[in-house]
Amino acid sequence: MTCQIGSAPLHAPKAAPNRQPMPIVPFLLLSSLLHGWVGWRVAAPLGALFSWAEALTWVVLVASALLMPIGFMARRKQQGPIAAALTWTGLLLMGLFSTLLVLTLLRDALLVVALAVAAVAGLAGVGWYSLDALQQWSAAGVPLLSVAATILGLWNARRTASVVRVDVPIAGLPEALHGFSVAQISDIHVGPTIRLGYVQRIVERVNALRADMVAITGDLVDGRVDDLHAHVAPLSGLVSTHGTFFVTGNHEYYSGAPAWIGELRRIGIHVLMNEHKVLHHDNAGESLPDGLALARDTEMVVVAGVADYSAHHFIESHRSDPMAAIAGAPVRARIRLLLAHQPRSAAAAAAAGFDLQLSGHTHGGQFWPWMYFVRYQQPFTAGLRKLDNLWVYTNRGTGYWGPPKRFGVASEITHLRLVPA
């Protein structure tokens, strides 16, 4: 089993522009307005049910309005236990408030419908049809359901991702490649709440799959190499037949992509920047001279990778280019696999002649109800889909970003196998 590298050379990158964090004053103002609106709609009806509930609701909302943006900024300003506590608290409250806001909107819609029904049907004065009772008990349901969804979402986010097994049917698949397997992980977001132990558990689960190769499809980190290199180090222990391959996601560019590319290469991960490698997969395990191996095209898998779809906004020479990534690959190679962080690379990948694209980025929406909106930004949200002759698999994310919350959308480690169509 041998590998041959081919690439489209990248010029020395220009310095990436600094990503300026959102100023905290506008963030606090927006946070306060939204929290105030939720309190206005929910606190008083709660107080009508339980005398203590109105004051408690306002205390929680004020704390959330302050801590949510402060916690989000804390990781940028300092290190240490205080920053960690603020970050955890702020991000947990962010997940809670997201659901509070959505449920408050849905409650208002319910009340409008109920008011319209009462007006049309003449039920306003009927004893069993009480709008006051509906207002009060629906107000109680908003925080109760939000807290329940946040607790369950935290548990789902912090557990080790489950393995999702996917067979990809390939017409005319050479016998030597029947069952060729890829373990895909994506969007781990090592950073303020995802650390060493979390990453180590992922590595152990991936290694148990005994895959032919491992693919990391971007958004691995949220932070600088100096702060996070020790937490990413377990990835050097990933084991597969042909090694581990990585492509950048948009968050690598927020975190200093050139430094991370260097660090990942240092620990033995193949970073594909608009380039490819040729894997000579011989199920018999015999060792052949390179020239002979090249002639055995039925055993070739071309693994290509592109920089993130938006990379050129940070470093012009990193512009994503599937055509450049496949340039120079053996013409008769049967399987052409592209690693591309964002599913919207698919149109260019199909035009370049790839058979399969592995992507991430979407998190599948991460938690309800945002999974219903991803489709307006990306062509595919999750799972195996087809665009012309190209299969596209979109991983729902092996970690999470921002709020430690996954509700209605599970994290995953994907174990893909090539099978004959």
C-alpha positions in Angstrom: 0.0 0.0 0.0 1.6 3.2 -1.1 0.7 6.9 -1.5 1.8 9.4 -4.1 1.3 13.1 -3.7 0.1 15.5 -6.4 -0.8 19.1 -5.8 -1.6 22.4 -7.2 1.0 24.6 -5.6 0.0 27.4 -3.3 1.9 30.7 -3.2 3.2 32.0 0.1 0.1 33.3 1.9 -0.5 36.9 2.5 -1.1 37.8 6.1 -4.7 36.9 7.1 -6.8 39.8 8.2 -7.6 39.9 11.9 -11.1 38.9 12.7 -12.4 41.7 14.9 -14.7 40.6 17.7 -18.1 42.2 17.9 -17.9 45.3 20.1 -19.5 44.4 23.5 -21.7 47.5 23.8 -23.9 46.8 20.8 -23.9 43.1 21.8 -25.1 44.0 25.3 -27.7 46.4 23.9 -29.2 43.8 21.5 -29.1 41.2 24.2 -30.9 43.5 26.6 -33.6 44.3 24.1 -34.4 40.7 23.2 -34.3 39.6 26.9 -36.6 42.5 27.8 -39.1 41.5 25.1 -39.2 37.9 26.4 -39.7 39.2 30.0 -42.5 41.6 28.9 -44.3 38.7 27.2 -43.8 36.0 29.8 -43.0 37.4 33.3 -46.3 38.9 34.3 -48.5 36.0 33.2 -46.1 33.7 35.2 -46.6 36.0 38.3 -50.3 35.5 38.0 -49.8 31.8 38.5 -47.0 31.9 41.1 -46.3 35.1 43.1 -42.6 34.5 43.2 -42.3 33.6 39.5 -42.3 37.1 38.0 -39.4 38.4 40.1 -37.4 35.2 39.5 -38.0 35.4 35.7 -36.6 39.0 35.6 -33.6 38.1 37.7 -32.7 35.2 35.4 -33.3 37.3 32.3 -31.2 40.2 33.5 -28.4 37.8 34.5 -28.6 36.1 31.0 -28.6 39.5 29.2 -25.3 40.4 30.9 -23.5 37.1 31.1 -24.3 35.8 27.6 -22.2 38.4 25.7 -19.7 38.7 28.5 -19.2 34.9 28.5 -18.9 34.9 24.7 -16.1 37.6 24.9 -14.3 36.2 28.0 -12.3 33.6 26.1 -10.8 36.4 23.9 -9.8 38.6 26.9 -8.2 36.3 29.4 -7.3 32.7 30.4 -7.9 30.9 33.7 -10.8 29.6 35.8 -12.7 32.8 35.9 -12.7 33.2 32.1 -13.7 29.5 31.8 -16.6 29.8 34.2 -17.9 33.0 32.5 -17.6 31.3 29.1 -19.4 28.2 30.2 -22.2 30.2 31.9 -22.6 32.6 29.0 -22.7 29.8 26.4 -25.2 27.7 28.4 -27.4 30.8 28.8 -27.1 31.5 25.1 -28.5 28.0 24.4 -31.3 28.5 26.9 -32.2 31.9 25.6 -32.3 30.8 22.0 -35.1 28.3 22.9 -36.8 30.9 25.2 -37.0 33.4 22.3 -38.3 30.9 19.8 -41.0 29.5 22.2 -42.0 33.0 23.2 -42.6 33.8 19.5 -44.6 30.5 19.1 -46.6 31.3 22.2 -47.5 34.7 20.8 -48.6 33.1 17.6 -50.8 30.7 19.6 -52.4 33.5 21.5 -53.2 35.4 18.3 -54.9 32.3 16.9 -56.8 31.7 20.1 -58.0 35.4 20.1 -59.1 35.1 16.5 -61.0 31.9 17.2 -62.7 33.5 20.2 -63.7 36.5 18.1 -65.0 34.5 15.2 -66.8 31.8 17.2 -68.0 34.1 20.0 -66.3 32.1 22.7 -64.8 35.0 24.6 -67.4 34.8 27.3 -67.6 31.0 27.5 -66.3 29.7 30.8 -64.3 26.8 29.4 -62.6 28.9 26.8 -60.4 31.1 29.0 -57.8 33.3 27.3 -56.5 34.3 30.7 -55.8 30.7 31.7 -54.2 30.1 28.3 -51.9 33.1 28.7 -50.8 32.0 32.1 -50.2 28.3 31.5 -48.6 28.9 28.1 -46.2 31.4 29.8 -45.3 28.6 32.3 -44.6 26.2 29.5 -42.1 28.5 27.8 -39.4 28.4 30.6 -40.1 24.8 31.5 -39.7 23.5 28.0 -36.7 25.7 27.4 -34.9 24.4 30.5 -35.7 20.8 29.6 -34.5 21.2 26.0 -31.3 22.9 27.3 -30.5 20.1 29.8 -31.1 17.4 27.3 -29.2 19.3 24.7 -26.2 19.6 27.0 -26.2 15.9 27.6 -26.4 15.2 23.8 -23.6 17.7 23.1 -21.2 16.4 25.7 -21.5 12.7 25.1 -19.1 11.1 22.6 -20.6 11.2 19.1 -22.2 8.0 17.9 -21.0 6.2 14.7 -23.2 6.6 11.7 -22.6 3.9 9.1 -23.2 4.8 5.4 -22.8 2.7 2.3 -22.0 4.8 -0.9 -22.9 2.9 -4.1 -20.4 3.3 -6.9 -21.1 2.0 -10.4 -18.3 -0.1 -11.7 -16.4 -0.1 -8.4 -13.3 -2.3 -8.8 -13.3 -5.4 -6.7 -10.2 -4.3 -4.8 -12.1 -1.3 -3.5 -15.2 -3.1 -2.4 -15.6 -2.0 1.3 -13.0 0.7 1.2 -13.8 2.7 4.2 -13.5 6.3 5.4 -14.0 7.5 9.0 -15.1 11.1 8.8 -15.1 13.6 11.7 -15.9 17.2 11.3 -16.7 20.5 13.1 -15.2 19.4 16.5 -14.5 23.1 17.4 -11.8 22.4 20.0 -11.9 25.6 22.1 -13.4 27.1 25.2 -15.7 24.1 26.2 -14.2 21.2 24.1 -10.9 20.1 25.4 -8.4 17.2 25.7 -10.7 14.6 27.1 -13.4 15.2 24.6 -11.0 14.9 21.7 -9.4 11.7 23.1 -12.7 10.0 23.3 -13.4 10.8 19.7 -10.0 9.3 18.7 -10.7 6.1 20.6 -14.0 5.7 18.9 -12.6 6.4 15.4 -9.7 3.9 15.9 -12.1 1.2 16.8 -13.5 1.4 13.3 -10.2 0.3 11.7 -10.9 2.4 8.7 -8.8 2.6 5.5 -8.4 6.4 6.0 -9.6 9.2 8.3 -11.0 12.5 7.0 -11.3 15.6 9.1 -13.4 18.1 7.1 -12.7 21.4 8.8 -13.7 23.6 11.7 -11.4 21.6 14.0 -10.5 24.5 16.3 -11.8 27.8 17.7 -8.6 29.4 19.1 -4.9 29.9 18.6 -2.3 27.2 18.3 -0.6 28.5 21.5 -3.7 27.9 23.5 -5.1 24.7 22.0 -2.2 22.6 20.6 -2.2 20.3 23.6 -5.9 19.7 23.2 -5.6 18.8 19.5 -2.6 16.6 20.1 -4.6 13.3 20.5 -5.4 13.5 16.8 -1.8 12.3 16.2 -2.9 9.0 17.6 -5.6 8.4 14.9 -4.9 5.0 13.2 -5.9 3.9 9.7 -4.5 2.1 6.7 -3.6 5.3 4.7 -3.5 8.0 7.3 -5.5 11.1 8.3 -6.4 13.9 5.9 -7.5 17.4 6.8 -9.0 20.4 5.0 -9.6 23.8 6.5 -12.9 25.2 7.5 -14.0 28.8 8.0 -13.1 28.7 11.7 -9.5 27.8 11.0 -9.3 31.2 9.3 -10.7 32.9 12.3 -8.1 31.1 14.4 -4.9 31.6 12.3 -5.0 29.1 9.5 -1.3 29.1 8.5 -0.3 28.3 12.1 -2.8 25.5 12.3 -1.8 24.0 9.0 1.8 23.9 10.2 0.8 22.4 13.6 -1.3 19.7 12.0 1.4 18.7 9.6 3.8 18.6 12.5 1.8 16.0 14.3 1.5 13.8 11.2 -1.8 14.8 9.6 -1.9 15.3 5.8 -3.3 18.8 5.1 -4.7 19.0 1.6 -4.7 22.6 0.3 -6.2 22.4 -3.2 -4.1 19.2 -3.8 -4.4 15.5 -3.8 -2.8 12.2 -2.8 -3.1 8.9 -4.7 -3.7 5.9 -2.5 -2.8 2.5 -3.9 -5.1 0.2 -2.1 -4.2 -3.4 -2.4 -6.4 -5.7 -0.4 -3.8 -8.5 -0.7 -1.3 -6.3 1.1 1.5 -7.0 -1.4 4.2 -4.4 -1.8 4.9 -3.3 -5.4 7.3 -0.8 -7.0 5.8 2.6 -7.5 5.8 2.3 -11.3 3.8 -0.9 -11.3 1.5 0.3 -8.6 0.6 3.3 -10.8 -0.4 1.0 -13.6 -2.8 -0.8 -11.4 -5.6 1.8 -11.7 -8.3 -0.4 -10.3 -6.7 0.0 -6.9 -6.3 3.8 -7.0 -8.3 6.2 -4.8 -7.5 9.8 -5.4 -8.1 11.8 -2.2 -8.2 15.5 -2.9 -8.9 18.4 -0.6 -9.8 22.1 -1.0 -9.4 25.1 1.3 -12.7 26.4 2.8 -15.2 27.9 0.3 -14.6 31.3 1.9 -10.8 31.0 2.4 -10.0 33.6 -0.2 -11.6 36.3 1.9 -8.8 35.7 4.4 -5.9 34.5 2.3 -6.2 35.0 -1.5 -3.9 32.2 -2.4 -6.1 29.7 -0.5 -9.0 30.2 -2.9 -11.0 26.9 -3.0 -10.5 25.2 -6.3 -11.6 21.6 -6.8 -10.3 21.6 -10.4 -6.8 22.5 -9.2 -7.0 19.9 -6.5 -7.5 17.1 -9.0 -5.0 18.4 -11.6 -2.3 15.9 -12.4 -4.2 12.9 -10.9 -4.0 9.6 -12.8 -6.6 9.8 -15.6 -7.9 6.3 -15.2 -8.2 6.4 -11.4 -11.7 5.1 -10.7 -12.5 6.7 -7.3 -12.1 10.5 -6.9 -12.9 11.6 -3.4 -13.0 15.3 -2.4 -12.8 16.7 1.1 -14.5 20.1 1.2 -15.7 21.8 4.4 -18.8 23.4 2.9 -21.4 21.4 1.0 -21.7 24.3 -1.5 -18.4 23.2 -3.0 -20.4 20.4 -4.6 -21.2 22.2 -7.9 -17.5 22.8 -8.6 -16.7 19.3 -7.5 -19.2 17.8 -9.8 -17.8 19.8 -12.7 -14.3 18.6 -11.8 -15.3 15.0 -12.1 -15.3 13.8 -8.5 -17.3 10.7 -7.4 -17.8 11.6 -3.8 -17.5 14.7 -1.7 -17.3 14.7 2.1 -18.4 17.9 3.9 -19.5 19.3 7.2 -20.1 22.9 8.3 -23.8 22.7 8.8 -23.9 20.8 12.1 -27.2 19.6 10.8 -28.6 22.8 12.4 -27.2 21.7 15.8 -30.5 22.3 17.7 -34.1 22.9 17.1 -35.4 24.8 15.2 -32.3 25.9 13.3 -32.1 22.7 11.4 -34.9 24.0 9.2 -33.0 27.1 8.1 -29.6 25.6 7.1 -31.1 24.7 3.7 -31.3 28.4 2.8 -27.5 28.8 3.2 -26.2 25.4 2.0 -27.5 23.0 -0.7 -27.4 20.0 1.7 -28.0 19.9 5.4 -27.0 16.4 6.4 -26.7 12.8 5.1 -26.0 11.3 1.7 -27.4 13.2 -1.3 -26.6 13.3 -5.0 -25.8 16.1 -7.4 -25.6 14.9 -11.0 -23.0 12.1 -10.8 -21.5 13.3 -7.5 -22.4 11.8 -4.2 -22.2 14.3 -1.3 -22.2 13.3 2.3 -22.7 16.1 4.9 -21.6 15.2 8.4 -23.7 16.7 11.2 -20.6 17.6 13.2 -18.7 15.6 15.7 -18.6 18.4 18.3 -20.6 21.6 18.5 -20.1 25.3 18.2 -21.1 28.0 20.7 -23.8 26.7 23.1 -23.0 23.2 24.4 -26.4 22.1 23.1 -27.7 19.5 20.6 -31.4 19.1 20.6 -33.1 17.2 17.8 -29.8 16.8 15.9 -27.2 14.3 17.0 -23.5 14.6 16.6 -21.8 11.9 14.6 -18.6 10.1 13.5 -19.3 8.8 10.0 -18.1 5.4 8.8 -18.5 5.4 5.0 -18.0 2.3 2.9 -17.7 2.2 -0.9 -20.0 -0.6 -2.3 -20.9 -1.6 -5.8 -24.0 0.0 -7.2 
